[in-house]
Amino acid sequence: MIFAPDTELALQAAAGLVNDDLPDLASLDAFVEQWGWTGSRRADLAELASVRELQPRLRELWTLHEEGVAEAVNAVLRETGALPQVVVHGSVGYHLHATRPEAPLADRMAVEAAMAMVDVLRQGELRRLHGCAAPGCDHLLVDLTKNRSRRFCSDTCANRTNVAAFRARRTTSEGAGHDAVR
């Protein structure tokens, strides 16, 4: 384990949020359920809009250098009035929440991501946060492998890239062999 379980979950949820289009309330409901968000919900279009507004801000965390991440994290914590508390629910065990359960969903999401980024900064592991290496894919990922080898956001992107590379090699070798016959 590289980070505490709640940090890993918050980082993966933040990347998942940025990668999700959230076209409607049903998709936000599914996202909240998938990632186990607790606390109050308005479940209205205003809540969906505020979560969508958060997406570019979280994407930016994956692109900033250390000082920029620290400034962005501090801004989120200031703006939301974060108040760290030790809580227990679900299967995670004791962990840190930094908002009230009745805080707006977008604020809770922003603060969870910010608190996770605190751990990333403290451990000097920003290089574990990057974009997918597949051409044309702009999804973010959290590399939790021991050797920092994860390059793709999904098996689909990895497979598509590997198949394209195989076909390119095969085309090149066939072209070279065809020229030699002439």
LINBELRA-V201321 format. One record per helix or strand. SS is the DSSP state (helix for helix, strand for strand). FROM is the first residue (numbers start at 0). TO is the last residue. If there is no record, write none. Layout:
ss=[SS,SS]
from=[FROM,FROM]
to=[TO,TO]
This chain:
ss=[helix,helix,helix,helix,strand,strand,helix,helix,strand,strand,helix]
from=[4,24,44,65,84,93,104,125,128,139,154]
to=[18,34,60,79,87,96,121,127,130,141,180]
